[in-house]
Amino acid sequence: MTDKLILTLETGDVTIETYPEKAPNHVARIKELADEGFYDGLSLHRVISGFMAQMGCPIGNGTGGSGNKIDAEFNDVGHQRGVCSMARAQDPNSADSQFFICFDDASFLDGQYTAWGKVVDGMEHVDEANVGEPPATPTKIVKFRTAA
């Protein structure tokens, strides 16, 4: 069984299918944070053309999180276009609230980052995000919730 999340960016709605069988703790935490409104108003603080769009930092510079780290759940989901995966620090068990969506093949990340879902609709809205680290005018998350 899969669940879906709706990530509403300023550019439009993005539907993400989650993989609870591959990364149960990460999916549960992302859903919990989303439904609490944690992500609402945050920016896409790191957007690299041809690579990925990263979001989920309450500070806006990639150094913040929710305060609850999640142990790695590395799996066999390949980092391809539309795959959603957890950002982390050097420690493999340091994922928190930040995640990224791949723009293209990023298979060099396979087995090192926890993939937990995939964009199944609206990837064009991720493609439209302003580029930069951070972007001069970051694209914002309007709302992020589990689908009804």
N, CA, C and O atoms as CSV, one atom per row, in Angstrom:
chain,resi,resn,atom,element,x,y,z
A,1,MET,N,N,0.833,-1.193,0.000
A,1,MET,CA,C,0.000,0.000,0.000
A,1,MET,C,C,0.876,1.254,0.000
A,1,MET,O,O,1.888,1.323,0.696
A,2,THR,N,N,0.473,2.214,-0.776
A,2,THR,CA,C,1.207,3.474,-0.805
A,2,THR,C,C,0.278,4.604,-0.377
A,2,THR,O,O,-0.937,4.548,-0.567
A,3,ASP,N,N,0.875,5.606,0.191
A,3,ASP,CA,C,0.155,6.808,0.565
A,3,ASP,C,C,0.671,7.925,-0.316
A,3,ASP,O,O,1.761,7.835,-0.881
A,4,LYS,N,N,-0.118,8.976,-0.427
A,4,LYS,CA,C,0.314,10.115,-1.226
A,4,LYS,C,C,0.329,11.376,-0.375
A,4,LYS,O,O,-0.456,11.544,0.557
A,5,LEU,N,N,1.254,12.252,-0.736
A,5,LEU,CA,C,1.372,13.567,-0.125
A,5,LEU,C,C,1.192,14.602,-1.233
A,5,LEU,O,O,1.572,14.365,-2.380
A,6,ILE,N,N,0.617,15.736,-0.887
A,6,ILE,CA,C,0.500,16.835,-1.830
A,6,ILE,C,C,1.397,17.971,-1.336
A,6,ILE,O,O,1.165,18.561,-0.281
A,7,LEU,N,N,2.430,18.255,-2.136
A,7,LEU,CA,C,3.363,19.350,-1.870
A,7,LEU,C,C,2.933,20.515,-2.747
A,7,LEU,O,O,3.108,20.478,-3.965
A,8,THR,N,N,2.371,21.550,-2.133
A,8,THR,CA,C,1.944,22.717,-2.887
A,8,THR,C,C,3.056,23.751,-2.864
A,8,THR,O,O,3.328,24.372,-1.837
A,9,LEU,N,N,3.693,23.925,-4.013
A,9,LEU,CA,C,4.719,24.956,-4.179
A,9,LEU,C,C,4.064,26.200,-4.758
A,9,LEU,O,O,2.931,26.145,-5.236
A,10,GLU,N,N,4.775,27.321,-4.714
A,10,GLU,CA,C,4.263,28.535,-5.367
A,10,GLU,C,C,4.027,28.293,-6.853
A,10,GLU,O,O,3.209,28.979,-7.466
A,11,THR,N,N,4.723,27.338,-7.431
A,11,THR,CA,C,4.629,27.038,-8.859
A,11,THR,C,C,3.511,26.047,-9.188
A,11,THR,O,O,3.156,25.904,-10.358
A,12,GLY,N,N,2.942,25.355,-8.186
A,12,GLY,CA,C,1.855,24.409,-8.419
A,12,GLY,C,C,1.936,23.186,-7.518
A,12,GLY,O,O,2.863,23.048,-6.720
A,13,ASP,N,N,0.956,22.302,-7.654
A,13,ASP,CA,C,0.850,21.102,-6.819
A,13,ASP,C,C,1.711,19.959,-7.349
A,13,ASP,O,O,1.782,19.702,-8.551
A,14,VAL,N,N,2.362,19.286,-6.403
A,14,VAL,CA,C,3.222,18.146,-6.697
A,14,VAL,C,C,2.704,16.966,-5.868
A,14,VAL,O,O,2.630,17.051,-4.643
A,15,THR,N,N,2.349,15.873,-6.534
A,15,THR,CA,C,1.862,14.680,-5.834
A,15,THR,C,C,3.011,13.700,-5.681
A,15,THR,O,O,3.672,13.330,-6.652
A,16,ILE,N,N,3.235,13.285,-4.433
A,16,ILE,CA,C,4.324,12.361,-4.106
A,16,ILE,C,C,3.724,11.074,-3.567
A,16,ILE,O,O,2.950,11.087,-2.610
A,17,GLU,N,N,4.091,9.960,-4.196
A,17,GLU,CA,C,3.714,8.638,-3.702
A,17,GLU,C,C,4.808,8.191,-2.742
A,17,GLU,O,O,5.990,8.229,-3.085
A,18,THR,N,N,4.422,7.768,-1.543
A,18,THR,CA,C,5.419,7.364,-0.552
A,18,THR,C,C,5.668,5.856,-0.615
A,18,THR,O,O,4.851,5.092,-1.129
A,19,TYR,N,N,6.822,5.454,-0.075
A,19,TYR,CA,C,7.223,4.055,-0.046
A,19,TYR,C,C,7.400,3.593,1.400
A,19,TYR,O,O,8.528,3.387,1.848
A,20,PRO,N,N,6.284,3.425,2.141
A,20,PRO,CA,C,6.408,3.021,3.545
A,20,PRO,C,C,7.038,1.640,3.728
A,20,PRO,O,O,7.576,1.344,4.795
A,21,GLU,N,N,6.978,0.802,2.707
A,21,GLU,CA,C,7.594,-0.520,2.811
A,21,GLU,C,C,9.117,-0.442,2.659
A,21,GLU,O,O,9.823,-1.366,3.062
A,22,LYS,N,N,9.622,0.643,2.086
A,22,LYS,CA,C,11.063,0.821,1.868
A,22,LYS,C,C,11.712,1.655,2.981
A,22,LYS,O,O,12.854,1.408,3.371
A,23,ALA,N,N,10.970,2.637,3.480
A,23,ALA,CA,C,11.512,3.555,4.496
A,23,ALA,C,C,10.398,3.947,5.475
A,23,ALA,O,O,9.978,5.104,5.507
A,24,PRO,N,N,9.923,2.985,6.268
A,24,PRO,CA,C,8.762,3.239,7.130
A,24,PRO,C,C,8.928,4.393,8.115
A,24,PRO,O,O,7.997,5.176,8.307
A,25,ASN,N,N,10.089,4.510,8.736
A,25,ASN,CA,C,10.281,5.576,9.723
A,25,ASN,C,C,10.375,6.949,9.072
A,25,ASN,O,O,9.882,7.935,9.619
A,26,HIS,N,N,11.007,7.011,7.908
A,26,HIS,CA,C,11.118,8.287,7.196
A,26,HIS,C,C,9.760,8.745,6.672
A,26,HIS,O,O,9.405,9.917,6.794
A,27,VAL,N,N,9.006,7.821,6.090
A,27,VAL,CA,C,7.673,8.170,5.589
A,27,VAL,C,C,6.790,8.647,6.743
A,27,VAL,O,O,6.098,9.658,6.620
A,28,ALA,N,N,6.815,7.928,7.851
A,28,ALA,CA,C,5.993,8.311,9.002
A,28,ALA,C,C,6.372,9.708,9.502
A,28,ALA,O,O,5.495,10.510,9.822
A,29,ARG,N,N,7.664,9.998,9.570
A,29,ARG,CA,C,8.114,11.308,10.078
A,29,ARG,C,C,7.778,12.438,9.101
A,29,ARG,O,O,7.336,13.506,9.523
A,30,ILE,N,N,7.981,12.214,7.817
A,30,ILE,CA,C,7.645,13.239,6.821
A,30,ILE,C,C,6.148,13.539,6.887
A,30,ILE,O,O,5.752,14.704,6.874
A,31,LYS,N,N,5.314,12.499,6.957
A,31,LYS,CA,C,3.866,12.698,7.039
A,31,LYS,C,C,3.482,13.456,8.309
A,31,LYS,O,O,2.633,14.347,8.282
A,32,GLU,N,N,4.115,13.091,9.414
A,32,GLU,CA,C,3.830,13.757,10.686
A,32,GLU,C,C,4.174,15.252,10.602
A,32,GLU,O,O,3.367,16.103,10.974
A,33,LEU,N,N,5.368,15.554,10.113
A,33,LEU,CA,C,5.787,16.957,9.982
A,33,LEU,C,C,4.890,17.714,9.012
A,33,LEU,O,O,4.511,18.857,9.268
A,34,ALA,N,N,4.552,17.065,7.889
A,34,ALA,CA,C,3.695,17.718,6.893
A,34,ALA,C,C,2.338,18.058,7.503
A,34,ALA,O,O,1.860,19.184,7.370
A,35,ASP,N,N,1.727,17.099,8.163
A,35,ASP,CA,C,0.394,17.328,8.719
A,35,ASP,C,C,0.389,18.302,9.891
A,35,ASP,O,O,-0.646,18.889,10.205
A,36,GLU,N,N,1.542,18.478,10.542
A,36,GLU,CA,C,1.667,19.491,11.606
A,36,GLU,C,C,1.852,20.887,11.015
A,36,GLU,O,O,1.767,21.878,11.741
A,37,GLY,N,N,2.105,20.981,9.700
A,37,GLY,CA,C,2.337,22.280,9.073
A,37,GLY,C,C,3.783,22.738,9.154
A,37,GLY,O,O,4.078,23.898,8.867
A,38,PHE,N,N,4.691,21.847,9.540
A,38,PHE,CA,C,6.106,22.198,9.695
A,38,PHE,C,C,6.686,22.811,8.424
A,38,PHE,O,O,7.436,23.784,8.493
A,39,TYR,N,N,6.347,22.254,7.273
A,39,TYR,CA,C,6.963,22.681,6.003
A,39,TYR,C,C,6.335,23.946,5.405
A,39,TYR,O,O,6.933,24.591,4.545
A,40,ASP,N,N,5.140,24.293,5.860
A,40,ASP,CA,C,4.420,25.420,5.258
A,40,ASP,C,C,5.229,26.720,5.378
A,40,ASP,O,O,5.629,27.119,6.471
A,41,GLY,N,N,5.457,27.363,4.237
A,41,GLY,CA,C,6.176,28.633,4.210
A,41,GLY,C,C,7.684,28.506,4.086
A,41,GLY,O,O,8.371,29.511,3.901
A,42,LEU,N,N,8.222,27.275,4.186
A,42,LEU,CA,C,9.669,27.104,4.048
A,42,LEU,C,C,10.078,27.229,2.584
A,42,LEU,O,O,9.254,27.068,1.683
A,43,SER,N,N,11.351,27.514,2.357
A,43,SER,CA,C,11.843,27.712,0.995
A,43,SER,C,C,12.567,26.485,0.459
A,43,SER,O,O,13.015,25.624,1.215
A,44,LEU,N,N,12.670,26.429,-0.854
A,44,LEU,CA,C,13.543,25.467,-1.516
A,44,LEU,C,C,14.902,26.150,-1.505
A,44,LEU,O,O,15.206,26.973,-2.368
A,45,HIS,N,N,15.711,25.795,-0.519
A,45,HIS,CA,C,16.930,26.554,-0.216
A,45,HIS,C,C,18.154,26.132,-1.019
A,45,HIS,O,O,19.182,26.808,-0.992
A,46,ARG,N,N,18.045,25.015,-1.733
A,46,ARG,CA,C,19.186,24.540,-2.531
A,46,ARG,C,C,18.628,23.877,-3.780
A,46,ARG,O,O,18.115,22.759,-3.721
A,47,VAL,N,N,18.729,24.561,-4.905
A,47,VAL,CA,C,18.183,24.055,-6.159
A,47,VAL,C,C,19.295,24.079,-7.198
A,47,VAL,O,O,19.764,25.143,-7.602
A,48,ILE,N,N,19.710,22.888,-7.623
A,48,ILE,CA,C,20.813,22.751,-8.569
A,48,ILE,C,C,20.281,22.119,-9.852
A,48,ILE,O,O,19.844,20.969,-9.846
A,49,SER,N,N,20.318,22.870,-10.951
A,49,SER,CA,C,19.816,22.377,-12.239
A,49,SER,C,C,20.440,21.038,-12.583
A,49,SER,O,O,21.645,20.848,-12.418
A,50,GLY,N,N,19.622,20.111,-13.062
A,50,GLY,CA,C,20.107,18.807,-13.472
A,50,GLY,C,C,20.416,17.866,-12.323
A,50,GLY,O,O,20.801,16.719,-12.552
A,51,PHE,N,N,20.253,18.333,-11.079
A,51,PHE,CA,C,20.568,17.495,-9.923
A,51,PHE,C,C,19.358,17.356,-9.017
A,51,PHE,O,O,18.680,16.329,-9.049
A,52,MET,N,N,19.068,18.385,-8.198
A,52,MET,CA,C,17.972,18.246,-7.243
A,52,MET,C,C,17.529,19.584,-6.670
A,52,MET,O,O,18.214,20.601,-6.784
A,53,ALA,N,N,16.328,19.540,-6.034
A,53,ALA,CA,C,15.769,20.666,-5.280
A,53,ALA,C,C,15.631,20.202,-3.840
A,53,ALA,O,O,14.968,19.201,-3.566
A,54,GLN,N,N,16.263,20.937,-2.908
A,54,GLN,CA,C,16.250,20.560,-1.493
A,54,GLN,C,C,15.399,21.542,-0.704
A,54,GLN,O,O,15.379,22.741,-0.983
A,55,MET,N,N,14.693,21.001,0.295
A,55,MET,CA,C,13.789,21.814,1.119
A,55,MET,C,C,13.666,21.196,2.504
A,55,MET,O,O,14.175,20.104,2.757
A,56,GLY,N,N,12.987,21.905,3.396
A,56,GLY,CA,C,12.721,21.358,4.725
A,56,GLY,C,C,13.565,21.927,5.841
A,56,GLY,O,O,13.547,21.411,6.958
A,57,CYS,N,N,14.320,23.008,5.548
A,57,CYS,CA,C,15.136,23.650,6.575
A,57,CYS,C,C,14.391,24.864,7.120
A,57,CYS,O,O,14.126,25.803,6.370
A,58,PRO,N,N,14.044,24.870,8.417
A,58,PRO,CA,C,13.324,26.010,8.980
A,58,PRO,C,C,14.167,27.286,9.038
A,58,PRO,O,O,13.619,28.383,9.146
A,59,ILE,N,N,15.484,27.154,8.968
A,59,ILE,CA,C,16.377,28.320,8.989
A,59,ILE,C,C,16.539,28.878,7.580
A,59,ILE,O,O,16.738,30.079,7.402
A,60,GLY,N,N,16.453,28.000,6.576
A,60,GLY,CA,C,16.533,28.434,5.187
A,60,GLY,C,C,17.911,28.358,4.571
A,60,GLY,O,O,18.109,28.805,3.441
A,61,ASN,N,N,18.880,27.791,5.303
A,61,ASN,CA,C,20.242,27.719,4.762
A,61,ASN,C,C,20.804,26.296,4.744
A,61,ASN,O,O,21.977,26.100,4.428
A,62,GLY,N,N,19.977,25.304,5.080
A,62,GLY,CA,C,20.426,23.918,5.061
A,62,GLY,C,C,20.997,23.401,6.363
A,62,GLY,O,O,21.445,22.256,6.425
A,63,THR,N,N,20.991,24.225,7.416
A,63,THR,CA,C,21.573,23.794,8.692
A,63,THR,C,C,20.537,23.428,9.747
A,63,THR,O,O,20.898,22.942,10.819
A,64,GLY,N,N,19.259,23.652,9.464
A,64,GLY,CA,C,18.235,23.415,10.477
A,64,GLY,C,C,17.404,22.183,10.237
A,64,GLY,O,O,17.453,21.570,9.171
A,65,GLY,N,N,16.632,21.829,11.260
A,65,GLY,CA,C,15.744,20.681,11.166
A,65,GLY,C,C,14.674,20.752,12.228
A,65,GLY,O,O,14.486,21.785,12.870
A,66,SER,N,N,13.975,19.650,12.409
A,66,SER,CA,C,12.893,19.599,13.394
A,66,SER,C,C,13.413,19.241,14.783
A,66,SER,O,O,12.716,19.413,15.783
A,67,GLY,N,N,14.654,18.739,14.832
A,67,GLY,CA,C,15.236,18.346,16.111
A,67,GLY,C,C,15.149,16.865,16.398
A,67,GLY,O,O,15.581,16.417,17.460
A,68,ASN,N,N,14.593,16.088,15.466
A,68,ASN,CA,C,14.477,14.642,15.648
A,68,ASN,C,C,15.165,13.919,14.503
A,68,ASN,O,O,14.660,13.896,13.380
A,69,LYS,N,N,16.300,13.340,14.783
A,69,LYS,CA,C,17.049,12.609,13.757
A,69,LYS,C,C,16.439,11.225,13.530
A,69,LYS,O,O,15.846,10.632,14.431
A,70,ILE,N,N,16.601,10.729,12.299
A,70,ILE,CA,C,16.042,9.441,11.916
A,70,ILE,C,C,17.185,8.550,11.432
A,70,ILE,O,O,17.999,8.972,10.611
A,71,ASP,N,N,17.247,7.324,11.937
A,71,ASP,CA,C,18.270,6.385,11.471
A,71,ASP,C,C,18.055,6.057,9.997
A,71,ASP,O,O,16.919,5.967,9.533
A,72,ALA,N,N,19.140,5.882,9.274
A,72,ALA,CA,C,19.097,5.589,7.841
A,72,ALA,C,C,18.268,4.338,7.559
A,72,ALA,O,O,18.293,3.369,8.319
A,73,GLU,N,N,17.542,4.383,6.458
A,73,GLU,CA,C,16.800,3.234,5.945
A,73,GLU,C,C,17.161,3.099,4.459
A,73,GLU,O,O,16.295,3.186,3.588
A,74,PHE,N,N,18.435,2.889,4.193
A,74,PHE,CA,C,18.890,2.763,2.811
A,74,PHE,C,C,18.145,1.589,2.171
A,74,PHE,O,O,17.882,0.580,2.824
A,75,ASN,N,N,17.811,1.734,0.892
A,75,ASN,CA,C,16.988,0.722,0.230
A,75,ASN,C,C,17.363,0.626,-1.252
A,75,ASN,O,O,18.347,1.219,-1.694
A,76,ASP,N,N,16.578,-0.116,-1.995
A,76,ASP,CA,C,16.891,-0.357,-3.403
A,76,ASP,C,C,16.213,0.609,-4.374
A,76,ASP,O,O,16.227,0.371,-5.582
A,77,VAL,N,N,15.625,1.686,-3.873
A,77,VAL,CA,C,15.014,2.682,-4.753
A,77,VAL,C,C,16.140,3.520,-5.361
A,77,VAL,O,O,16.929,4.127,-4.637
A,78,GLY,N,N,16.209,3.548,-6.669
A,78,GLY,CA,C,17.246,4.309,-7.352
A,78,GLY,C,C,16.929,5.799,-7.389
A,78,GLY,O,O,15.771,6.195,-7.517
A,79,HIS,N,N,17.951,6.602,-7.277
A,79,HIS,CA,C,17.791,8.059,-7.319
A,79,HIS,C,C,17.692,8.519,-8.775
A,79,HIS,O,O,18.687,8.865,-9.411
A,80,GLN,N,N,16.461,8.509,-9.275
A,80,GLN,CA,C,16.155,8.924,-10.643
A,80,GLN,C,C,15.225,10.136,-10.600
A,80,GLN,O,O,14.819,10.565,-9.520
A,81,ARG,N,N,14.889,10.683,-11.751
A,81,ARG,CA,C,14.004,11.844,-11.826
A,81,ARG,C,C,12.736,11.618,-11.004
A,81,ARG,O,O,12.049,10.607,-11.153
A,82,GLY,N,N,12.445,12.585,-10.134
A,82,GLY,CA,C,11.238,12.553,-9.331
A,82,GLY,C,C,11.362,11.853,-7.996
A,82,GLY,O,O,10.457,11.957,-7.167
A,83,VAL,N,N,12.456,11.140,-7.758
A,83,VAL,CA,C,12.614,10.436,-6.482
A,83,VAL,C,C,12.851,11.438,-5.355
A,83,VAL,O,O,13.601,12.404,-5.503
A,84,CYS,N,N,12.192,11.183,-4.225
A,84,CYS,CA,C,12.321,12.011,-3.025
A,84,CYS,C,C,13.197,11.252,-2.036
A,84,CYS,O,O,12.975,10.070,-1.773
A,85,SER,N,N,14.190,11.939,-1.496
A,85,SER,CA,C,15.159,11.298,-0.626
A,85,SER,C,C,15.555,12.266,0.482
A,85,SER,O,O,15.432,13.482,0.334
A,86,MET,N,N,16.029,11.716,1.584
A,86,MET,CA,C,16.385,12.534,2.734
A,86,MET,C,C,17.768,13.151,2.595
A,86,MET,O,O,18.722,12.490,2.185
A,87,ALA,N,N,17.860,14.424,2.943
A,87,ALA,CA,C,19.158,15.082,3.064
A,87,ALA,C,C,19.716,14.698,4.428
A,87,ALA,O,O,18.965,14.358,5.343
A,88,ARG,N,N,21.021,14.754,4.555
A,88,ARG,CA,C,21.657,14.418,5.829
A,88,ARG,C,C,23.035,15.052,5.891
A,88,ARG,O,O,23.558,15.542,4.891
A,89,ALA,N,N,23.611,15.032,7.083
A,89,ALA,CA,C,24.986,15.487,7.273
A,89,ALA,C,C,25.917,14.297,7.020
A,89,ALA,O,O,25.491,13.297,6.442
A,90,GLN,N,N,27.152,14.390,7.434
A,90,GLN,CA,C,28.139,13.318,7.243
A,90,GLN,C,C,27.676,11.997,7.858
A,90,GLN,O,O,27.878,10.929,7.281
A,91,ASP,N,N,27.059,12.083,9.023
A,91,ASP,CA,C,26.556,10.900,9.725
A,91,ASP,C,C,25.352,10.325,8.962
A,91,ASP,O,O,24.372,11.040,8.750
A,92,PRO,N,N,25.401,9.065,8.551
A,92,PRO,CA,C,24.282,8.479,7.811
A,92,PRO,C,C,22.961,8.498,8.578
A,92,PRO,O,O,21.890,8.444,7.973
A,93,ASN,N,N,23.035,8.575,9.909
A,93,ASN,CA,C,21.834,8.584,10.745
A,93,ASN,C,C,21.457,9.994,11.201
A,93,ASN,O,O,20.947,10.178,12.306
A,94,SER,N,N,21.710,10.980,10.350
A,94,SER,CA,C,21.451,12.371,10.739
A,94,SER,C,C,20.310,13.027,9.956
A,94,SER,O,O,20.117,14.238,10.054
A,95,ALA,N,N,19.547,12.241,9.176
A,95,ALA,CA,C,18.401,12.815,8.475
A,95,ALA,C,C,17.409,13.347,9.504
A,95,ALA,O,O,17.288,12.802,10.602
A,96,ASP,N,N,16.698,14.418,9.141
A,96,ASP,CA,C,15.747,15.037,10.059
A,96,ASP,C,C,14.507,15.445,9.269
A,96,ASP,O,O,13.633,14.613,9.022
A,97,SER,N,N,14.419,16.705,8.871
A,97,SER,CA,C,13.243,17.184,8.131
A,97,SER,C,C,13.555,17.543,6.683
A,97,SER,O,O,12.642,17.684,5.870
A,98,GLN,N,N,14.833,17.692,6.356
A,98,GLN,CA,C,15.194,18.118,5.008
A,98,GLN,C,C,15.175,16.943,4.034
A,98,GLN,O,O,15.617,15.838,4.347
A,99,PHE,N,N,14.649,17.220,2.852
A,99,PHE,CA,C,14.642,16.214,1.796
A,99,PHE,C,C,14.867,16.889,0.460
A,99,PHE,O,O,14.807,18.114,0.349
A,100,PHE,N,N,15.124,16.081,-0.551
A,100,PHE,CA,C,15.327,16.623,-1.884
A,100,PHE,C,C,14.574,15.787,-2.905
A,100,PHE,O,O,14.259,14.619,-2.678
A,101,ILE,N,N,14.295,16.422,-4.036
A,101,ILE,CA,C,13.641,15.774,-5.168
A,101,ILE,C,C,14.624,15.823,-6.328
A,101,ILE,O,O,15.090,16.898,-6.707
A,102,CYS,N,N,14.936,14.667,-6.888
A,102,CYS,CA,C,15.903,14.582,-7.990
A,102,CYS,C,C,15.308,15.117,-9.294
A,102,CYS,O,O,14.167,14.809,-9.637
A,103,PHE,N,N,16.082,15.910,-10.006
A,103,PHE,CA,C,15.697,16.392,-11.333
A,103,PHE,C,C,16.062,15.388,-12.413
A,103,PHE,O,O,15.409,15.335,-13.455
A,104,ASP,N,N,17.086,14.597,-12.180
A,104,ASP,CA,C,17.652,13.727,-13.200
A,104,ASP,C,C,18.298,12.528,-12.514
A,104,ASP,O,O,18.153,12.357,-11.304
A,105,ASP,N,N,19.002,11.705,-13.266
A,105,ASP,CA,C,19.699,10.549,-12.711
A,105,ASP,C,C,20.724,11.007,-11.676
A,105,ASP,O,O,21.620,11.795,-11.982
A,106,ALA,N,N,20.584,10.512,-10.468
A,106,ALA,CA,C,21.552,10.794,-9.398
A,106,ALA,C,C,21.904,9.474,-8.720
A,106,ALA,O,O,22.003,9.396,-7.495
A,107,SER,N,N,22.091,8.437,-9.536
A,107,SER,CA,C,22.318,7.091,-9.012
A,107,SER,C,C,23.580,6.980,-8.163
A,107,SER,O,O,23.737,6.013,-7.417
A,108,PHE,N,N,24.482,7.956,-8.265
A,108,PHE,CA,C,25.669,7.942,-7.401
A,108,PHE,C,C,25.280,8.097,-5.928
A,108,PHE,O,O,26.111,7.870,-5.049
A,109,LEU,N,N,24.026,8.480,-5.645
A,109,LEU,CA,C,23.533,8.606,-4.269
A,109,LEU,C,C,22.916,7.298,-3.749
A,109,LEU,O,O,22.664,7.156,-2.552
A,110,ASP,N,N,22.679,6.350,-4.659
A,110,ASP,CA,C,22.017,5.098,-4.266
A,110,ASP,C,C,22.774,4.415,-3.124
A,110,ASP,O,O,24.001,4.319,-3.140
A,111,GLY,N,N,22.019,3.948,-2.145
A,111,GLY,CA,C,22.599,3.233,-1.017
A,111,GLY,C,C,23.271,4.114,0.013
A,111,GLY,O,O,23.822,3.610,0.992
A,112,GLN,N,N,23.235,5.446,-0.192
A,112,GLN,CA,C,23.856,6.380,0.746
A,112,GLN,C,C,22.861,7.370,1.343
A,112,GLN,O,O,23.140,8.016,2.353
A,113,TYR,N,N,21.702,7.478,0.707
A,113,TYR,CA,C,20.647,8.375,1.160
A,113,TYR,C,C,19.339,7.597,1.141
A,113,TYR,O,O,19.145,6.723,0.295
A,114,THR,N,N,18.440,7.912,2.071
A,114,THR,CA,C,17.184,7.178,2.182
A,114,THR,C,C,16.131,7.744,1.246
A,114,THR,O,O,15.595,8.827,1.479
A,115,ALA,N,N,15.843,7.002,0.187
A,115,ALA,CA,C,14.754,7.355,-0.725
A,115,ALA,C,C,13.448,6.916,-0.083
A,115,ALA,O,O,13.344,5.793,0.411
A,116,TRP,N,N,12.448,7.795,-0.088
A,116,TRP,CA,C,11.193,7.475,0.593
A,116,TRP,C,C,9.945,7.697,-0.263
A,116,TRP,O,O,8.833,7.423,0.190
A,117,GLY,N,N,10.112,8.187,-1.491
A,117,GLY,CA,C,8.939,8.409,-2.331
A,117,GLY,C,C,9.329,8.871,-3.720
A,117,GLY,O,O,10.508,8.970,-4.057
A,118,LYS,N,N,8.298,9.155,-4.526
A,118,LYS,CA,C,8.527,9.623,-5.892
A,118,LYS,C,C,7.385,10.514,-6.344
A,118,LYS,O,O,6.218,10.253,-6.052
A,119,VAL,N,N,7.741,11.569,-7.060
A,119,VAL,CA,C,6.741,12.459,-7.644
A,119,VAL,C,C,6.015,11.689,-8.745
A,119,VAL,O,O,6.643,11.168,-9.666
A,120,VAL,N,N,4.686,11.623,-8.642
A,120,VAL,CA,C,3.887,10.932,-9.654
A,120,VAL,C,C,3.054,11.908,-10.486
A,120,VAL,O,O,2.465,11.523,-11.496
A,121,ASP,N,N,3.008,13.173,-10.059
A,121,ASP,CA,C,2.308,14.203,-10.824
A,121,ASP,C,C,2.828,15.571,-10.390
A,121,ASP,O,O,3.050,15.815,-9.203
A,122,GLY,N,N,3.020,16.460,-11.364
A,122,GLY,CA,C,3.414,17.826,-11.053
A,122,GLY,C,C,4.908,18.082,-11.013
A,122,GLY,O,O,5.339,19.112,-10.496
A,123,MET,N,N,5.712,17.166,-11.548
A,123,MET,CA,C,7.171,17.363,-11.534
A,123,MET,C,C,7.558,18.654,-12.253
A,123,MET,O,O,8.586,19.254,-11.940
A,124,GLU,N,N,6.748,19.079,-13.205
A,124,GLU,CA,C,7.040,20.340,-13.908
A,124,GLU,C,C,7.068,21.526,-12.948
A,124,GLU,O,O,7.747,22.519,-13.212
A,125,HIS,N,N,6.340,21.434,-11.842
A,125,HIS,CA,C,6.329,22.529,-10.864
A,125,HIS,C,C,7.628,22.558,-10.047
A,125,HIS,O,O,8.066,23.621,-9.607
A,126,VAL,N,N,8.235,21.385,-9.848
A,126,VAL,CA,C,9.551,21.333,-9.204
A,126,VAL,C,C,10.588,21.903,-10.182
A,126,VAL,O,O,11.485,22.647,-9.785
A,127,ASP,N,N,10.452,21.544,-11.458
A,127,ASP,CA,C,11.368,22.043,-12.498
A,127,ASP,C,C,11.384,23.575,-12.559
A,127,ASP,O,O,12.393,24.176,-12.928
A,128,GLU,N,N,10.260,24.198,-12.194
A,128,GLU,CA,C,10.131,25.655,-12.273
A,128,GLU,C,C,10.714,26.387,-11.064
A,128,GLU,O,O,10.707,27.618,-11.035
A,129,ALA,N,N,11.215,25.663,-10.076
A,129,ALA,CA,C,11.771,26.296,-8.866
A,129,ALA,C,C,12.986,27.155,-9.222
A,129,ALA,O,O,13.776,26.812,-10.102
A,130,ASN,N,N,13.111,28.269,-8.521
A,130,ASN,CA,C,14.254,29.163,-8.740
A,130,ASN,C,C,15.544,28.486,-8.292
A,130,ASN,O,O,15.609,27.889,-7.217
A,131,VAL,N,N,16.573,28.591,-9.140
A,131,VAL,CA,C,17.851,27.913,-8.940
A,131,VAL,C,C,18.794,28.749,-8.077
A,131,VAL,O,O,18.791,29.977,-8.151
A,132,GLY,N,N,19.601,28.071,-7.260
A,132,GLY,CA,C,20.628,28.723,-6.449
A,132,GLY,C,C,20.865,27.977,-5.154
A,132,GLY,O,O,20.123,27.063,-4.795
A,133,GLU,N,N,21.928,28.391,-4.450
A,133,GLU,CA,C,22.289,27.778,-3.165
A,133,GLU,C,C,22.611,28.846,-2.132
A,133,GLU,O,O,23.791,29.003,-1.817
A,134,PRO,N,N,21.680,29.579,-1.588
A,134,PRO,CA,C,20.250,29.534,-1.889
A,134,PRO,C,C,19.918,30.413,-3.101
A,134,PRO,O,O,20.722,31.254,-3.504
A,135,PRO,N,N,18.732,30.212,-3.677
A,135,PRO,CA,C,18.306,31.085,-4.776
A,135,PRO,C,C,18.135,32.522,-4.280
A,135,PRO,O,O,17.802,32.747,-3.116
A,136,ALA,N,N,18.364,33.488,-5.168
A,136,ALA,CA,C,18.176,34.904,-4.804
A,136,ALA,C,C,16.740,35.141,-4.339
A,136,ALA,O,O,16.508,35.869,-3.373
A,137,THR,N,N,15.789,34.532,-5.020
A,137,THR,CA,C,14.377,34.580,-4.633
A,137,THR,C,C,13.888,33.136,-4.555
A,137,THR,O,O,13.403,32.589,-5.546
A,138,PRO,N,N,14.012,32.520,-3.385
A,138,PRO,CA,C,13.658,31.104,-3.271
A,138,PRO,C,C,12.177,30.828,-3.510
A,138,PRO,O,O,11.313,31.603,-3.099
A,139,THR,N,N,11.902,29.731,-4.168
A,139,THR,CA,C,10.534,29.246,-4.315
A,139,THR,C,C,10.105,28.723,-2.943
A,139,THR,O,O,10.887,28.082,-2.242
A,140,LYS,N,N,8.859,29.003,-2.570
A,140,LYS,CA,C,8.366,28.610,-1.248
A,140,LYS,C,C,7.380,27.444,-1.320
A,140,LYS,O,O,6.709,27.217,-2.327
A,141,ILE,N,N,7.326,26.726,-0.214
A,141,ILE,CA,C,6.302,25.704,-0.014
A,141,ILE,C,C,5.079,26.429,0.555
A,141,ILE,O,O,5.164,27.066,1.604
A,142,VAL,N,N,3.962,26.331,-0.128
A,142,VAL,CA,C,2.725,26.941,0.370
A,142,VAL,C,C,2.128,26.046,1.447
A,142,VAL,O,O,1.738,26.507,2.519
A,143,LYS,N,N,2.066,24.749,1.134
A,143,LYS,CA,C,1.466,23.786,2.049
A,143,LYS,C,C,1.960,22.387,1.676
A,143,LYS,O,O,2.242,22.110,0.510
A,144,PHE,N,N,2.061,21.516,2.674
A,144,PHE,CA,C,2.481,20.128,2.459
A,144,PHE,C,C,1.629,19.270,3.375
A,144,PHE,O,O,1.702,19.410,4.596
A,145,ARG,N,N,0.809,18.370,2.797
A,145,ARG,CA,C,-0.104,17.551,3.606
A,145,ARG,C,C,-0.278,16.171,2.989
A,145,ARG,O,O,-0.012,15.973,1.804
A,146,THR,N,N,-0.730,15.213,3.807
A,146,THR,CA,C,-1.120,13.926,3.265
A,146,THR,C,C,-2.379,14.141,2.421
A,146,THR,O,O,-3.235,14.959,2.758
A,147,ALA,N,N,-2.473,13.393,1.322
A,147,ALA,CA,C,-3.617,13.515,0.435
A,147,ALA,C,C,-4.855,12.941,1.122
A,147,ALA,O,O,-4.776,11.955,1.856
A,148,ALA,N,N,-5.990,13.573,0.871
A,148,ALA,CA,C,-7.246,13.131,1.478
A,148,ALA,C,C,-7.723,11.830,0.870
A,148,ALA,O,O,-8.767,11.311,1.262
